[in-house]
Amino acid sequence: MLRMKYKNFTVMLSGDCESEAESLAEQSGEDLGADILKVGHHGSKTASSVDFLNRVHPAMAVISVGKNNVYGHPSQDTLVKLQNLGITVYRTDKNGAVMVDTDGFKTFVNVMIK
């Protein structure tokens, strides 16, 4: 898990973290807030707990996932959690490559559909 801050912009890159790692991060007492969350473990059911999402409180989330993958990622449960929290979701299987640019104050999201 990596949280990066540049001026007023913060991104949380959660890699393949699942609920156990998310829980450890929550218990650390560190600031987990971020403007953008790279959703853990390709949006699987075992990642992105509601508690973790509430602590990160992102406006946007990116799910890196292959189209028609054999694991069924992202999980519908995860998508519903993100939707219920009002988080805008970008998915590489639907949107293609997702590029995020920032000057530290404004954020620009570009998608590169194949």
C-alpha positions, 0 to 999 in steps of 0.5 A: 500500500502506498499513499502519495501526496503532491500539494493538495492532491493525494492518491492511495495505491493499494496494490493487491491488498485485501481486507486484512492489510486494509485493517492493519492500515486503519489500525496504524492511525496514519492518515489514509485520506486520498482523492483517488483510490486504486482499488485493491486486488482488482476489485475483488470481494475480499478488498475495499471494506466499507470501513476502509473506503470511509477512511480513505474517502476518495472521490474517484476509484480506479480498478485495474482489471482484465476484460472477461477475466476468469476470476469475475473481477471486479466483484459486484459487491465491491462495485455496489459499495463504491456506488453507495458511497458516491465514488466515481469509478474508472475500470480498465476493462471498460475504460481502457488505460486510465491516466491521472494528471494533476498540478497538485490542485486540479485533477484530470482523468483521461481514458485511452480506450483501445 
